[in-house]
């Protein structure tokens, strides 16, 4: 759980720091395209099966406790970064529609 939370947090904070700089597009690509792939790889290689899926959900819950990071990113990007990230997770098979909607309402 902590691994997932820390990886997500690092990606999101990196994005927040890069906004308005030359590396902004790289971090947007990393956060919304590569980070979900990285999380899927972690789940497949290290934490297999239902246990890995549950740890990912717990990591997402733990990340949500830090609302200030999302608020900063949302204000800089002028959109809901959390919704975009959840959509990326769903496209990579890490969340189904029901799980994505549940996280969107949290």
Secondary structure, 3 states (H helix, E strand, C coil): CHHHHHHHHHHHHHHHHHCCCCCHHHHHHHHHHHHHHHHHHHHHHCCCHHHHHHHHHHHHHHHHCCHHHHHHHHHHHCCCHHHHHHHHHHHCCCCCHHHHHHHHCC
